[in-house]
Amino acid sequence: MRSLPPPTLAASVVLAACADSIRDPIVSAELSAVAGTVTLAEAEYHQHARDMTLHNIPCSLNVAGIVSGETMKRVYARTFVKSAETRPMYDSLKAAPQNDICPLCAQRTVSTLDHYLAQSLHANLTIVPLNLIPACSECNKSKLDHQPADAGDQSFHPYYDNFDDGKWLEAEVMQGSPAALRFHVVHPPGWSAIKALRAQNHFISLKLGPLYASHAGVELANMRFSLARISQRGGTADIRAFLDDRAASAQHVAQNSWQRATFEALSASDWFCSGGFAL
């Protein structure tokens, strides 16, 4: 999970651009008429997001009784995403993550924008940039139209959360031929129970454990030859030093990357360092 700076693009700007781009004069006028409502919804969202109480925002199936939720969906999909006037706004939000890495899984490539609070349940927030998170298609599909039931049920929010202020991702070595890793969430000191629960729920709902295990398996296969050469020149201590160096390098980039967790777990395994890597 990777944090991102909140977008500075205002919902009122997006709404006005969409209204100007729509040829249907009735829909265009309706969008202009609800500008105040959308702006207020944006302000309410910002306040709740700062307090991490987004679960308390009531659902809105239309905007001010003027624009239906279905119309807002069409505005988003057919205008905001595709119009020549608004597509640059969409692209700017989508391009926020470094190296196009999805902030939700910190692994796959961004391909879309995900509505943090589902557009099917929150018509007021359909085109609010603060509610639009760059994501990979897999994370976007996994979230579906989930509405958080309470504070602990809220998934990671890249614009408002910092989940890299504690080490919450760990791995353990599974002895076998070949070796494998299993990932899990721990409760860092200083974290509230709710924050730890949110990390756990995010990890499970987006199926990050199997994803990280798969990539760790590829990494193990790729470095087996290098470990064998190190073992021939030195021994267990040299292998552990190599893995420690890889772990430190990965932590320097992201404390809770699967790479850091992988190399730390491998280094801590006497079985792996003393020859398990070669099986």
CORRAPE-V165003 format. One record per residue. N is the residue number from 0. RES is the residue in one small letter. SS is DSSP state (hx for helix, st for strand, lp for the rest). PHI is phi in whole degrees, -180 to 180 (* if undefined). PSI is psi in whole degrees, -180 to 180 (* if undefined). Layout:
n/res/ss/phi/psi
N/RES/SS/PHI/PSI
N/RES/SS/PHI/PSI
//
This chain:
n/res/ss/phi/psi
0/m/lp/*/125
1/r/lp/-122/134
2/s/lp/-78/154
3/l/lp/-134/150
4/p/lp/-68/138
5/p/lp/-61/142
6/p/lp/-66/145
7/t/lp/-93/-8
8/l/lp/-67/124
9/a/lp/-86/148
10/a/hx/-62/-35
11/s/hx/-63/-35
12/v/hx/-69/-44
13/v/hx/-63/-46
14/l/hx/-62/-44
15/a/hx/-64/-41
16/a/hx/-66/-39
17/c/hx/-66/-43
18/a/hx/-61/-40
19/d/hx/-70/-26
20/s/hx/-87/-17
21/i/lp/-86/130
22/r/lp/-78/-28
23/d/lp/-70/113
24/p/hx/-65/-29
25/i/hx/-70/-49
26/v/hx/-64/-41
27/s/hx/-60/-44
28/a/hx/-67/-39
29/e/hx/-63/-41
30/l/hx/-63/-43
31/s/hx/-63/-33
32/a/hx/-71/-23
33/v/lp/-103/15
34/a/hx/-58/-42
35/g/hx/-65/-40
36/t/hx/-64/-44
37/v/hx/-66/-39
38/t/hx/-64/-42
39/l/hx/-65/-39
40/a/hx/-64/-37
41/e/hx/-64/-44
42/a/hx/-64/-42
43/e/hx/-64/-41
44/y/hx/-62/-45
45/h/hx/-60/-44
46/q/hx/-65/-45
47/h/hx/-67/-37
48/a/hx/-66/-39
49/r/hx/-63/-36
50/d/hx/-89/-3
51/m/lp/52/51
52/t/lp/-125/35
53/l/hx/-63/-21
54/h/hx/-66/-17
55/n/hx/-87/-7
56/i/lp/-73/123
57/p/lp/-69/151
58/c/lp/-67/150
59/s/st/-134/109
60/l/lp/-87/-4
61/n/st/-153/174
62/v/st/-111/108
63/a/lp/58/24
64/g/lp/70/10
65/i/lp/-110/-48
66/v/st/-110/125
67/s/st/-74/161
68/g/hx/-62/-38
69/e/hx/-65/-38
70/t/hx/-65/-41
71/m/hx/-64/-37
72/k/hx/-61/-43
73/r/hx/-67/-38
74/v/hx/-61/-42
75/y/hx/-66/-53
76/a/hx/-74/-37
77/r/hx/-99/-22
78/t/hx/-111/-62
79/f/hx/-58/-43
80/v/lp/-78/-30
81/k/lp/-115/-23
82/s/lp/-67/142
83/a/lp/-62/-28
84/e/lp/-79/-32
85/t/lp/-107/-19
86/r/hx/-57/-38
87/p/hx/-59/-32
88/m/hx/-67/-45
89/y/hx/-58/-47
90/d/hx/-64/-35
91/s/hx/-67/-37
92/l/hx/-69/-41
93/k/hx/-68/-27
94/a/lp/-89/5
95/a/lp/-63/-41
96/p/lp/-69/142
97/q/hx/-65/134
98/n/hx/60/21
99/d/hx/59/29
100/i/st/-90/129
101/c/lp/-57/125
102/p/lp/-73/-15
103/l/lp/-82/-39
104/c/lp/-109/-15
105/a/lp/58/32
106/q/lp/-141/-53
107/r/lp/-89/172
108/t/st/-87/138
109/v/lp/-63/134
110/s/lp/-135/-7
111/t/st/-159/-180
112/l/st/-111/134
113/d/st/-104/136
114/h/st/-80/113
115/y/lp/-57/-52
116/l/lp/-98/124
117/a/lp/-55/136
118/q/lp/-67/-26
119/s/lp/-69/-19
120/l/lp/-112/-12
121/h/st/-138/76
122/a/hx/-58/-35
123/n/hx/-59/-26
124/l/hx/-108/10
125/t/lp/-58/-39
126/i/lp/-116/17
127/v/lp/-78/116
128/p/hx/-55/-35
129/l/hx/-63/-20
130/n/hx/-96/0
131/l/st/-108/114
132/i/st/-110/125
133/p/st/-62/133
134/a/st/-153/162
135/c/lp/-80/162
136/s/hx/-65/-33
137/e/hx/-66/-45
138/c/hx/-66/-40
139/n/hx/-61/-44
140/k/hx/-69/-36
141/s/hx/-65/-35
142/k/hx/-73/-33
143/l/lp/51/-137
144/d/lp/-107/41
145/h/lp/-69/132
146/q/lp/-110/116
147/p/lp/-59/133
148/a/lp/-85/-28
149/d/lp/-156/-178
150/a/hx/-60/-40
151/g/hx/-72/-16
152/d/hx/-89/-2
153/q/lp/-81/127
154/s/lp/-75/170
155/f/lp/-59/134
156/h/lp/-115/108
157/p/lp/-57/-30
158/y/lp/-80/-21
159/y/lp/-125/-16
160/d/lp/-105/148
161/n/lp/-124/101
162/f/lp/-101/13
163/d/lp/-105/18
164/d/lp/-94/11
165/g/lp/-163/156
166/k/lp/-90/103
167/w/lp/-109/-16
168/l/st/-102/124
169/e/st/-131/165
170/a/st/-138/158
171/e/st/-131/146
172/v/st/-83/131
173/m/st/-101/111
174/q/lp/-68/133
175/g/lp/174/-173
176/s/lp/-129/97
177/p/lp/-86/171
178/a/lp/-65/154
179/a/st/-141/170
180/l/st/-127/147
181/r/st/-123/132
182/f/st/-105/149
183/h/st/-154/166
184/v/st/-101/137
185/v/lp/-118/166
186/h/lp/-100/104
187/p/lp/-68/148
188/p/lp/-59/139
189/g/lp/92/-13
190/w/lp/-85/146
191/s/lp/-75/161
192/a/hx/-62/-35
193/i/hx/-68/-42
194/k/hx/-65/-42
195/a/hx/-63/-39
196/l/hx/-65/-39
197/r/hx/-64/-42
198/a/hx/-62/-43
199/q/hx/-63/-46
200/n/hx/-66/-40
201/h/hx/-63/-45
202/f/hx/-60/-43
203/i/hx/-75/-47
204/s/hx/-65/-32
205/l/lp/-94/6
206/k/lp/55/46
207/l/hx/-74/-29
208/g/hx/-59/-55
209/p/hx/-62/-36
210/l/hx/-63/-50
211/y/hx/-67/-37
212/a/hx/-63/-38
213/s/hx/-64/-47
214/h/hx/-69/-35
215/a/hx/-65/-36
216/g/hx/-62/-41
217/v/hx/-65/-41
218/e/hx/-63/-41
219/l/hx/-62/-44
220/a/hx/-64/-39
221/n/hx/-68/-30
222/m/hx/-104/3
223/r/hx/-59/-41
224/f/hx/-63/-44
225/s/hx/-64/-40
226/l/hx/-66/-37
227/a/hx/-64/-40
228/r/hx/-67/-41
229/i/hx/-63/-41
230/s/hx/-63/-37
231/q/hx/-67/-37
232/r/hx/-83/-28
233/g/lp/-135/-110
234/g/lp/-176/-158
235/t/hx/-58/-42
236/a/hx/-63/-37
237/d/hx/-70/-38
238/i/hx/-65/-43
239/r/hx/-64/-39
240/a/hx/-64/-40
241/f/hx/-62/-46
242/l/hx/-68/-38
243/d/hx/-62/-40
244/d/hx/-66/-41
245/r/hx/-65/-39
246/a/hx/-65/-43
247/a/hx/-64/-40
248/s/hx/-65/-43
249/a/hx/-66/-39
250/q/hx/-66/-32
251/h/hx/-62/-31
252/v/hx/-84/-49
253/a/lp/-156/118
254/q/lp/-60/-34
255/n/lp/-110/34
256/s/lp/-77/154
257/w/hx/-65/-26
258/q/hx/-65/-47
259/r/hx/-61/-47
260/a/hx/-62/-38
261/t/hx/-63/-53
262/f/hx/-68/-34
263/e/hx/-65/-42
264/a/hx/-66/-40
265/l/hx/-65/-42
266/s/hx/-64/-35
267/a/hx/-78/-10
268/s/lp/-93/109
269/d/hx/-61/-38
270/w/hx/-61/-46
271/f/hx/-67/-47
272/c/hx/-69/-25
273/s/lp/-94/11
274/g/lp/137/-11
275/g/hx/-60/-28
276/f/hx/-63/-24
277/a/hx/-88/-10
278/l/lp/-75/*
//
